[in-house]
Amino acid sequence: MRWLLNALLPVALALSGCTSASYDLMETASIKQPRFEDKDPQDFGANNPHRHKVHGIDVSKWNGDVDWAKVRQSGVSFVFIKATEGKDMIDPRFDEYWRKARAAGLPHAPYHFYYFCSTADEQADWFIRNVPKESMHLPPVLDVEWNHASKTCQYRPNAETVRSEMKRFMDRIEAYYGKRPIIYTSVDFHRDNLEGAFQDYHFWVRAVAQHPEEIYPERRWAFWQYTSTGVIPGIKGETDINVFAGTEKNWRKWVAAASR
């Protein structure tokens, strides 16, 4: 809904610009030690993710059994949960994960992995059929990236088609759930398709070796996925870890607006 976008954008614009000057240094400058262990830590320099106080994770069936109470107690503030993929796949842990995350008091949102060999309407229909409104605490996420390992779809439409299909899918989802989707993307997909586009959407960007400002020029971002090799109490194996661009106060305001 437009009211939700209007409520959220002022917060994001104030906190999620692509330069270090956008960060609230009074709250973040003193943070030097990583919040969570990382099996393959990267040196991000001064603009490292540990300057941010609000950390979260994203999960799918590959994360296996999760002790959600322990995850929450460890300091995780949010979780993005894989729900669907394409027009006919649902993550078998989705229903369990969102219900248990909610019971643990973790802000959560479902995400859809886009499949370019199906239409936007087919995928929106599938998402709506399988993702209940009550699972939608935070806005849903559209995950768009080139899937180099796909055995069934190597199709790469041109940028105009990509943006048109994305917009159709997101319009359908926003109309049904009343929340404007967040866009998750990787650097190569963003470079090929999204530079300068969708400026009135929140972005969640992947950047596991460099700060987002170095590889997503001019892109405002609200969430940054900085590692896929994190260690989270309550989850066996390696886990994706993300940060929210703003302060804890910004986060509380954003969640309050997004969860209405």
C-alpha positions in Angstrom: 0.0 0.0 0.0 1.2 3.6 -0.7 0.7 4.5 3.0 3.3 1.9 4.0 5.8 3.1 1.5 5.3 6.7 2.7 5.8 5.6 6.3 8.9 3.6 5.6 10.8 5.7 3.1 11.6 8.7 5.3 13.3 6.3 7.7 15.2 4.5 5.0 16.3 7.6 3.3 17.7 9.0 6.5 19.6 5.8 7.4 20.5 3.8 4.3 22.5 6.0 1.9 25.4 4.4 0.3 28.2 6.4 2.0 29.6 6.0 5.5 28.4 9.5 6.4 24.9 8.1 6.5 25.6 6.0 9.5 24.9 7.2 13.0 28.5 7.3 14.2 27.5 8.2 17.8 25.8 4.8 18.1 28.1 2.6 15.9 31.6 3.9 16.2 32.3 2.1 19.4 31.3 -1.3 18.0 34.6 -3.1 17.2 34.1 -6.8 18.0 31.9 -8.9 15.7 28.5 -9.8 17.2 28.7 -13.3 15.7 31.5 -15.7 14.8 32.3 -16.1 11.1 34.0 -19.1 9.6 35.5 -17.0 6.8 35.6 -13.4 8.0 36.4 -10.6 5.5 38.2 -7.4 6.1 35.8 -4.6 5.2 38.0 -1.8 6.6 36.5 1.0 8.6 33.0 0.5 7.1 32.6 -2.9 8.5 29.2 -4.5 9.3 29.9 -4.6 13.0 29.4 -0.9 13.2 25.7 -1.7 13.0 23.8 -2.9 16.0 20.9 -4.6 14.3 21.8 -8.0 12.9 19.5 -10.6 11.3 19.6 -13.8 9.3 18.0 -15.5 6.3 17.2 -19.1 6.3 15.8 -22.0 4.1 15.4 -25.7 4.4 19.2 -26.1 4.2 19.5 -24.7 7.7 17.8 -27.7 9.2 16.5 -27.8 12.7 16.6 -24.4 14.4 16.3 -23.5 18.1 14.5 -20.3 17.6 14.6 -19.3 21.3 18.4 -19.6 21.3 18.6 -17.7 18.0 16.6 -14.8 19.5 18.6 -14.8 22.7 21.9 -14.7 20.8 21.1 -11.2 19.6 19.5 -11.8 16.2 16.9 -9.1 15.5 15.1 -10.4 12.4 14.9 -13.3 10.0 14.0 -13.6 6.3 12.6 -17.0 5.5 12.5 -18.7 2.1 8.9 -19.4 1.2 8.6 -20.1 -2.5 10.5 -20.4 -5.8 9.2 -20.1 -9.3 5.6 -21.2 -9.9 5.5 -24.6 -8.2 8.1 -24.9 -5.4 7.7 -24.2 -1.7 10.3 -24.5 1.0 9.3 -27.5 3.2 10.4 -25.7 6.3 8.7 -22.4 5.6 5.5 -23.0 7.7 7.5 -24.4 10.6 10.1 -21.6 10.5 7.7 -18.6 10.5 5.5 -20.0 13.2 8.4 -20.7 15.5 10.1 -17.4 14.7 6.9 -15.6 15.6 6.6 -17.7 18.8 10.2 -16.6 19.7 9.3 -12.9 19.1 11.5 -12.5 16.1 10.4 -10.0 13.4 10.2 -12.1 10.2 9.3 -12.0 6.5 9.0 -14.5 3.7 11.0 -14.3 0.5 10.3 -15.6 -3.0 13.2 -16.7 -5.3 12.3 -15.6 -8.8 12.5 -18.0 -11.7 12.8 -16.4 -15.1 11.3 -19.4 -17.0 7.9 -18.7 -15.4 5.7 -15.7 -15.8 5.3 -13.0 -13.1 1.6 -13.9 -12.7 2.2 -17.6 -12.3 4.7 -16.9 -9.6 2.6 -14.3 -7.8 -0.3 -16.8 -7.9 1.9 -19.5 -6.3 3.2 -17.1 -3.6 -0.3 -15.9 -2.7 -1.6 -19.5 -2.6 1.1 -20.6 -0.2 2.1 -17.7 2.0 -0.5 -16.7 4.5 -1.0 -13.1 5.4 -0.3 -13.8 9.1 3.2 -14.9 8.2 3.9 -11.4 6.9 5.2 -9.5 9.9 7.7 -7.5 7.9 7.3 -6.8 4.1 7.9 -9.7 1.8 11.1 -10.0 -0.2 11.6 -10.6 -4.0 14.9 -12.4 -4.5 16.3 -11.7 -8.0 19.6 -13.0 -9.0 21.2 -14.9 -11.9 21.1 -18.6 -10.9 24.3 -19.9 -12.5 23.8 -23.4 -11.1 20.2 -23.9 -12.4 19.7 -27.2 -14.3 16.3 -26.2 -15.6 16.5 -22.5 -16.5 19.4 -20.7 -18.1 17.2 -18.0 -19.6 18.4 -14.4 -19.1 15.9 -11.9 -20.4 17.0 -8.4 -21.2 16.9 -5.7 -18.6 13.7 -4.1 -19.7 11.9 -7.5 -19.5 13.4 -8.2 -16.1 12.2 -4.9 -14.7 8.8 -5.3 -16.2 8.3 -8.8 -14.8 9.6 -7.7 -11.4 7.2 -4.8 -11.3 4.2 -7.0 -12.3 5.1 -9.6 -9.5 5.6 -6.9 -6.9 2.4 -5.0 -7.8 0.5 -8.2 -7.3 2.1 -9.0 -4.0 1.7 -5.4 -2.7 -2.0 -5.4 -3.7 -2.7 -8.6 -1.9 -0.6 -8.2 1.3 -0.7 -4.5 1.7 3.1 -4.2 2.0 5.5 -3.0 -0.6 8.1 -5.8 -1.2 11.8 -5.5 -0.5 14.2 -6.3 -3.3 17.1 -8.7 -2.6 19.8 -8.8 -5.3 23.5 -9.6 -6.0 26.1 -7.4 -7.6 26.1 -8.9 -11.1 22.3 -9.0 -11.4 22.1 -5.4 -10.1 24.7 -4.3 -12.6 22.9 -6.0 -15.5 19.3 -4.9 -14.7 18.7 -2.6 -11.7 21.1 0.3 -11.8 18.9 3.4 -11.4 15.7 1.4 -11.1 13.1 1.0 -8.4 14.3 4.0 -6.3 11.1 3.9 -4.2 11.7 0.3 -3.0 13.9 -0.9 -0.1 16.9 -2.9 -1.2 18.6 -5.8 0.5 22.0 -6.2 -1.1 24.6 -9.0 -1.1 28.2 -7.8 -0.6 30.4 -10.4 1.1 33.9 -9.1 0.2 33.4 -5.3 -0.1 31.2 -2.7 1.4 28.0 -2.1 -0.6 29.1 1.5 -1.4 32.0 0.1 -3.4 30.0 -2.3 -5.6 26.5 -0.7 -5.7 27.2 2.9 -6.7 24.4 5.3 -5.9 22.2 2.6 -4.5 20.5 3.3 -1.2 20.2 0.1 0.8 18.3 -0.9 3.9 19.7 -4.4 4.5 23.2 -5.7 3.8 24.0 -9.4 3.6 27.7 -9.5 4.5 28.5 -13.2 5.0 27.2 -16.6 4.2 29.6 -18.3 6.7 28.3 -16.9 9.9 27.8 -18.9 13.1 24.5 -18.4 14.9 23.7 -20.1 18.3 20.7 -22.4 17.7 21.6 -23.2 14.1 24.0 -26.0 13.1 26.3 -25.1 10.2 27.0 -21.8 8.5 24.3 -19.1 8.2 23.8 -15.9 6.2 24.0 -12.8 8.4 22.7 -9.4 7.5 22.7 -5.9 9.0 20.1 -3.2 9.0 21.4 0.1 7.8 20.3 2.3 10.7 20.3 2.5 14.5 18.3 0.6 17.0 15.9 3.5 17.2 15.5 3.5 13.4 14.9 -0.2 13.5 12.1 0.0 16.1 10.4 2.7 14.1 10.7 0.8 10.9 9.3 -2.4 12.4 6.4 -0.6 14.0 5.5 0.9 10.6 6.1 -2.2 8.6 4.1 -4.5 10.8 0.9 -2.6 10.8 
